[in-house]
Amino acid sequence: MQVAKVNILNVLACLLLMPGLNVCADSVVTDVSRFAYPVQDAKDAFKREQYAFVGIQLHDVLETPGVTAREVEFWTSQPVEPLNTRWQSFANIEDDRSALLRLRQYANRYNLMMLTLLKEKRRSDIMRYRY
């Protein structure tokens, strides 16, 4: 009962702290099943006008699968939102290779969909003002 209460409190705290992605660092390592729909998550974030890409915080670098650092700088002014934050959870995602692979696949598909949506938005914004 005590464990369930702590998990519920962690989830509620995460929902309040990160409303854009509704992701919590503690649950990333233990429960990667919440990263099942990257395309739909990217479309939902785009509808909310949250144009940030997602990344994976490794030991010394923030990895952004699917897009380069130059594309991130060009397409959005918002910082990359990490799916896992090492300083909060102290989780070493590099040790769990299946979880790391799943996060990379999710981030890759999410970032590619966000990039596609941003390109479409830019194209429609340019064409809208043509006479």
ABEGO torsion letter per residue (X at the ends): XAAAAAAAAAAAAAAAABAAAGBBAAAAAABAAABABAAAAAAAAAAAGBABBBBBBBAABBBBBGBBAAAAAAABABBBBBABBAAAAGBBAAABAAAAAAAAAAAAAAAAAAAAAAAAAAAAAAAAABX
